[in-house]
Amino acid sequence: MSDICRVALDAMGGDNAPGEVVKGAVEATKKENDIHVVLVGKEAAIQAELDKYDYSKELIEVVDAADVIETGEPPVMAVRRKKESSLVKAMYLVKEGKADAFVSAGSSGAILVGGQTIVGRIKGVERPPMAPLIPTATGVSLLVDSGGNVDARPSFLVQWAKMGSIYMENILGIKNPRVAIVNIGLEEEKGNALVKETYPLLKECKDINFIGSIEARNIPKGDADVIVCDAFVGNVILKLYEGTASTLIKKIKGAMMSSFKTKIGALLIKKSLKEELKTLDATEYGGAPLIGLNGLVVKVHGNATSKEIGNALIQCVKFKKQKINEKITASLNVEE
């Protein structure tokens, strides 16, 4: 099997397409040799952006797609009807084995629908979770699920815990990652019906390192490596995280510029502060993969810049090299 990771990139998805998307592809190919990016979208618009850069034509190619799925469109209808859209054509490249992964800043709903109906689930996976990395005081944690399944069953959460553990151990190198379920308290008897039913199942699961419940305030402390919850809870956590981080950064910068003395102090700590604030930037960690599909599907923010696009593309290379899907299949004890 080739070490080159072929990534189908939806060049027309997101608020900043195709400019930032194309720029991200160019930047990724300059940082990573084992990648081949297939830009899918309106060929003329993509080529006009590519012409702005010095890039390797061996590492970037363009596939024409005449249509675009807009964010406000009904996802199921859009995926069914817009076969010539950049999002659908890019996903079919993964389904047909012409690409290993798919990346898009486009419609979350269409990506979720297309991921399950076009790319398809690994045999034995009940529901694929969306799993972004979130910054903590000690590094990062994996949040599963953050957007795929608002209504979930206990068996879903158990699978997510297993798949999340495989991801963290192989992508982040964390041995025996700590798994916790989001709850309103640490006591086993607390929580809603879903948490109460899931807790004992996770406790009995021998192939994960389940440490019990985690309260939301302890997530940023890094008390667990894999945070398990349904997508309603996970999405609230993720959005609050992002809002708090951006507000905190603005407050710190504002305080540093408030007087002559603080400006002097800011100059003295500028380098260190910049490095610390960088850890709060979600774009540093790439996108949120849908774990458990036959190919890798990664969703980045709708307003993603080239930096986030590039990091998501490089993220795909590591996913392939570590054979995450093969390890998930083995953990479920099913044949591919």
C-alpha positions as CSV (number, residue, x, y, z in Angstrom):
1,M,0.0,0.0,0.0
2,S,1.3,3.5,-0.9
3,D,2.4,5.7,1.9
4,I,0.9,8.7,0.0
5,C,-2.4,9.9,1.5
6,R,-4.8,11.1,-1.2
7,V,-7.2,13.7,0.2
8,A,-10.4,14.9,-1.6
9,L,-10.8,18.5,-0.5
10,D,-14.1,20.3,-1.0
11,A,-12.8,23.5,-2.6
12,M,-16.1,25.2,-2.6
13,G,-17.2,24.5,1.0
14,G,-17.1,27.2,3.7
15,D,-17.2,31.0,4.0
16,N,-13.7,31.5,2.6
17,A,-13.9,29.2,-0.4
18,P,-12.1,28.7,-2.7
19,G,-9.3,31.2,-1.7
20,E,-8.4,29.9,1.8
21,V,-9.1,26.3,0.9
22,V,-6.7,26.4,-2.1
23,K,-4.1,28.2,0.0
24,G,-4.4,25.6,2.7
25,A,-3.8,22.8,0.2
26,V,-0.7,24.5,-1.1
27,E,0.6,25.1,2.4
28,A,0.0,21.5,3.4
29,T,1.9,20.1,0.4
30,K,4.9,22.2,1.2
31,K,4.9,20.8,4.8
32,E,4.0,17.2,4.1
33,N,5.6,15.1,1.4
34,D,3.3,12.1,1.8
35,I,0.1,13.8,0.6
36,H,-1.7,14.3,-2.6
37,V,-4.6,16.8,-2.6
38,V,-7.5,16.5,-5.0
39,L,-9.3,19.9,-5.1
40,V,-12.9,19.3,-6.1
41,G,-15.0,22.2,-7.3
42,K,-15.4,24.8,-10.0
43,E,-12.3,24.3,-12.0
44,A,-11.8,27.8,-13.3
45,A,-12.2,29.4,-9.9
46,I,-9.8,26.9,-8.3
47,Q,-7.2,27.3,-11.0
48,A,-7.4,31.1,-10.7
49,E,-6.4,30.7,-7.0
50,L,-3.7,28.1,-7.7
51,D,-2.1,30.4,-10.2
52,K,-1.3,32.8,-7.3
53,Y,1.1,30.2,-5.9
54,D,4.2,28.2,-6.7
55,Y,3.0,24.7,-6.1
56,S,3.8,21.1,-7.0
57,K,1.5,19.9,-9.8
58,E,2.4,16.4,-8.8
59,L,0.9,16.9,-5.3
60,I,-2.2,18.9,-6.3
61,E,-4.8,18.1,-8.9
62,V,-8.2,19.6,-9.7
63,V,-11.5,17.7,-10.3
64,D,-14.3,19.8,-11.8
65,A,-17.6,20.0,-10.0
66,A,-20.3,22.4,-11.3
67,D,-22.5,22.6,-8.3
68,V,-22.2,23.7,-4.6
69,I,-24.2,22.6,-1.5
70,E,-25.1,25.7,0.4
71,T,-25.1,25.8,4.2
72,G,-28.8,26.5,4.5
73,E,-30.0,23.6,2.3
74,P,-31.8,20.6,3.7
75,P,-28.9,18.1,4.0
76,V,-30.6,14.9,2.8
77,M,-32.2,16.5,-0.1
78,A,-29.1,18.3,-1.1
79,V,-26.9,15.2,-1.1
80,R,-29.5,13.2,-3.1
81,R,-30.1,15.9,-5.7
82,K,-26.8,17.6,-6.1
83,K,-24.7,14.8,-7.5
84,E,-22.4,17.3,-9.3
85,S,-21.7,19.3,-6.1
86,S,-18.1,19.5,-4.9
87,L,-19.0,17.9,-1.6
88,V,-20.8,14.9,-3.1
89,K,-18.2,14.3,-5.9
90,A,-15.3,14.5,-3.3
91,M,-17.0,11.9,-1.1
92,Y,-17.5,9.6,-4.0
93,L,-13.8,9.7,-4.6
94,V,-13.4,8.2,-1.1
95,K,-16.2,5.6,-1.7
96,E,-14.6,4.5,-4.9
97,G,-11.1,4.2,-3.3
98,K,-9.7,7.1,-5.4
99,A,-9.0,9.0,-2.2
100,D,-8.2,8.0,1.4
101,A,-9.9,11.0,3.1
102,F,-12.3,13.9,2.6
103,V,-12.0,17.4,4.1
104,S,-14.6,20.1,4.0
105,A,-15.6,23.4,5.7
106,G,-19.1,23.1,4.1
107,S,-22.5,22.1,5.5
108,S,-22.2,20.0,8.6
109,G,-25.5,18.3,7.9
110,A,-24.5,17.4,4.4
111,I,-21.2,16.1,5.6
112,L,-22.9,13.9,8.2
113,V,-25.4,12.6,5.7
114,G,-22.9,12.0,3.0
115,G,-20.4,10.4,5.3
116,Q,-23.0,7.7,6.3
117,T,-24.8,7.3,3.0
118,I,-21.9,7.7,0.5
119,V,-18.7,6.8,2.3
120,G,-20.5,4.3,4.6
121,R,-19.9,3.0,8.1
122,I,-17.4,0.3,9.1
123,K,-19.2,-2.9,9.6
124,G,-20.3,-3.1,13.2
125,V,-20.2,0.6,13.9
126,E,-23.7,1.8,15.0
127,R,-23.2,5.5,14.6
128,P,-20.1,7.5,13.7
129,P,-19.3,10.3,16.2
130,M,-17.8,13.7,15.4
131,A,-14.6,13.9,17.4
132,P,-12.6,17.1,17.7
133,L,-9.6,17.6,19.9
134,I,-10.0,20.3,22.5
135,P,-7.2,22.1,24.4
136,T,-6.6,21.4,28.1
137,A,-4.1,22.4,30.8
138,T,-2.1,19.3,30.1
139,G,-2.5,19.0,26.3
140,V,-5.6,18.0,24.5
141,S,-8.6,15.7,25.0
142,L,-10.9,14.0,22.4
143,L,-14.6,15.0,22.6
144,V,-17.0,12.3,21.3
145,D,-19.6,13.1,20.2
146,S,-19.7,16.8,19.3
147,G,-22.2,17.0,16.5
148,G,-23.1,13.6,14.9
149,N,-25.8,12.1,17.1
150,V,-28.0,14.4,19.2
151,D,-30.1,11.4,20.3
152,A,-27.9,8.5,21.4
153,R,-28.1,5.1,23.0
154,P,-25.8,3.6,25.6
155,S,-24.3,1.2,23.1
156,F,-23.3,4.2,20.9
157,L,-21.4,5.8,23.8
158,V,-19.6,2.5,24.5
159,Q,-18.4,2.2,20.9
160,W,-17.3,5.9,20.9
161,A,-15.3,5.3,24.1
162,K,-13.5,2.4,22.3
163,M,-12.9,4.2,19.1
164,G,-11.8,7.4,20.9
165,S,-9.3,5.4,22.9
166,I,-7.8,3.9,19.7
167,Y,-7.6,7.4,18.1
168,M,-5.9,8.9,21.1
169,E,-3.4,6.1,21.6
170,N,-2.4,6.0,17.9
171,I,-2.7,9.6,16.8
172,L,-1.6,11.3,20.0
173,G,0.6,8.5,21.4
174,I,-1.2,8.4,24.8
175,K,-0.9,5.0,26.3
176,N,-4.0,3.6,28.0
177,P,-6.0,6.9,27.6
178,R,-8.3,7.8,30.4
179,V,-12.0,7.7,29.4
180,A,-14.7,9.6,31.3
181,I,-18.4,10.2,30.7
182,V,-19.8,13.8,31.1
183,N,-22.0,14.1,34.1
184,I,-23.5,16.6,36.6
185,G,-21.6,15.0,39.5
186,L,-19.0,12.3,40.2
187,E,-21.3,9.8,41.9
188,E,-22.3,6.8,39.9
189,E,-26.0,7.2,40.7
190,K,-26.1,10.8,39.2
191,G,-27.0,11.8,35.7
192,N,-29.9,11.5,33.2
193,A,-31.2,8.2,31.9
194,L,-28.6,7.9,29.2
195,V,-25.7,8.5,31.6
196,K,-27.1,6.1,34.2
197,E,-27.5,3.3,31.7
198,T,-24.1,3.9,30.0
199,Y,-22.0,4.2,33.2
200,P,-22.1,0.5,34.2
201,L,-21.5,-0.6,30.6
202,L,-18.3,1.5,30.4
203,K,-17.3,0.3,33.8
204,E,-17.5,-3.3,32.6
205,C,-15.7,-2.6,29.4
206,K,-12.2,-4.3,29.7
207,D,-10.5,-2.8,26.7
208,I,-10.8,0.9,27.8
209,N,-9.4,2.7,30.8
210,F,-12.7,4.1,32.2
211,I,-12.2,6.4,35.2
212,G,-15.8,7.4,35.8
213,S,-17.7,10.6,35.5
214,I,-16.3,14.0,34.7
215,E,-17.9,17.4,35.4
216,A,-17.7,20.1,32.7
217,R,-15.4,22.3,34.9
218,N,-12.8,19.6,35.0
219,I,-12.6,19.0,31.3
220,P,-10.2,22.0,30.7
221,K,-8.0,20.7,33.5
222,G,-7.2,17.6,31.4
223,D,-8.6,15.1,33.9
224,A,-9.5,12.7,31.1
225,D,-8.2,12.0,27.6
226,V,-11.5,10.8,26.0
227,I,-14.6,12.7,26.9
228,V,-17.8,10.7,26.1
229,C,-21.3,12.2,25.7
230,D,-24.2,12.6,23.3
231,A,-23.8,15.2,20.6
232,F,-26.3,17.7,22.2
233,V,-24.1,17.9,25.3
234,G,-20.9,17.7,23.3
235,N,-21.8,20.5,20.9
236,V,-22.7,22.8,23.8
237,I,-19.3,22.0,25.4
238,L,-17.5,22.6,22.2
239,K,-19.2,25.9,21.4
240,L,-18.8,27.2,25.0
241,Y,-15.1,26.2,24.8
242,E,-14.6,28.1,21.6
243,G,-16.4,31.2,22.8
244,T,-14.6,31.3,26.1
245,A,-11.2,30.9,24.5
246,S,-11.8,33.7,22.0
247,T,-13.1,36.0,24.7
248,L,-10.2,35.2,27.0
249,I,-7.7,35.9,24.3
250,K,-9.3,39.3,23.6
251,K,-9.4,40.2,27.3
252,I,-5.8,39.4,27.8
253,K,-4.7,41.4,24.7
254,G,-6.9,44.3,25.9
255,A,-5.4,44.3,29.4
256,M,-1.9,44.2,27.9
257,M,-2.6,47.3,25.8
258,S,-4.4,49.3,28.5
259,S,-1.5,51.5,29.6
260,F,2.1,52.3,28.9
261,K,3.3,50.0,31.8
262,T,1.3,47.1,30.6
263,K,2.6,47.6,27.0
264,I,6.1,47.4,28.3
265,G,5.2,44.2,30.2
266,A,3.5,42.8,27.1
267,L,6.8,43.3,25.1
268,L,8.7,41.4,27.8
269,I,6.4,38.4,27.8
270,K,5.2,38.6,24.1
271,K,6.9,35.4,22.9
272,S,5.9,33.2,25.9
273,L,2.3,34.6,25.9
274,K,2.0,33.9,22.2
275,E,3.0,30.3,22.6
276,E,0.6,29.8,25.5
277,L,-2.4,31.4,23.7
278,K,-1.6,29.3,20.7
279,T,-2.7,26.2,22.6
280,L,-6.2,27.7,22.9
281,D,-6.5,28.0,19.1
282,A,-8.8,25.2,17.8
283,T,-7.3,25.6,14.3
284,E,-4.0,24.2,15.6
285,Y,-5.5,20.7,15.9
286,G,-7.0,20.4,12.4
287,G,-10.7,19.4,12.0
288,A,-13.2,17.1,13.7
289,P,-13.1,13.6,12.1
290,L,-16.2,11.4,11.8
291,I,-14.8,8.2,13.3
292,G,-16.0,4.8,12.2
293,L,-16.5,5.4,8.5
294,N,-15.0,3.3,5.7
295,G,-12.8,6.3,4.8
296,L,-11.8,9.4,6.9
297,V,-14.2,12.3,6.8
298,V,-13.1,15.5,8.5
299,K,-15.2,18.6,9.1
300,V,-13.5,22.0,9.7
301,H,-15.1,25.2,10.8
302,G,-17.2,27.0,8.3
303,N,-15.0,30.1,8.6
304,A,-11.8,28.0,8.4
305,T,-8.7,29.8,7.1
306,S,-5.8,28.2,5.2
307,K,-4.1,27.3,8.5
308,E,-7.0,25.1,9.7
309,I,-7.4,23.6,6.3
310,G,-3.7,22.7,6.1
311,N,-3.7,21.2,9.5
312,A,-6.7,19.1,8.7
313,L,-5.0,17.8,5.6
314,I,-1.9,16.8,7.5
315,Q,-4.1,15.2,10.1
316,C,-5.4,12.8,7.4
317,V,-1.9,11.6,6.6
318,K,-1.3,10.5,10.2
319,F,-4.7,8.8,10.4
320,K,-3.8,6.7,7.4
321,K,-0.3,5.9,8.5
322,Q,-1.5,4.7,11.9
323,K,-4.2,2.5,10.2
324,I,-6.9,3.8,12.5
325,N,-9.8,2.2,10.6
326,E,-8.1,-1.2,10.6
327,K,-7.6,-0.9,14.4
328,I,-11.3,0.1,14.9
329,T,-12.4,-2.9,12.8
330,A,-10.2,-5.2,14.8
331,S,-11.6,-3.8,18.1
332,L,-15.2,-4.5,17.0
333,N,-14.3,-8.1,16.2
334,V,-15.8,-8.0,12.7
335,E,-14.4,-8.7,9.3
336,E,-13.7,-5.8,6.9
